[in-house]
Amino acid sequence: MLAASRSAHQLEYSILHNTRPEGPAIGRLDGMEFSEFVLDEFGRIFAYSGVAPRLSNGRFDDAALKSGEFIVPPGLIYKYRGKVENRPRAA
């Protein structure tokens, strides 16, 4: 049970929430368009890297992520590219 709890804890930190698309759409997943880049609420930018693999139980396989990669719902992988400085915030 401890291993399952540890895995759920790691997965929690592998998922980015409150992101917004940056740039034009480059594809669709689950009926939703996605962009080449996303910005998070802290001004960090991430670049599209692929579709997140899932385990047989349907959960995301966070062990498949490479260094600097995160999962963005509904199931895309984005890689950290840096902090965006001096950008005007959307109103």
Secondary structure, 3 states (H helix, E strand, C coil): CHHHHHHHHHHHCCECCCCEEEEEEEEEECCEEEEEEEECCCCEEEEEEEECCECCCCCECHHHCCCCEEEECCCEEEEEEEECCCCCCCC
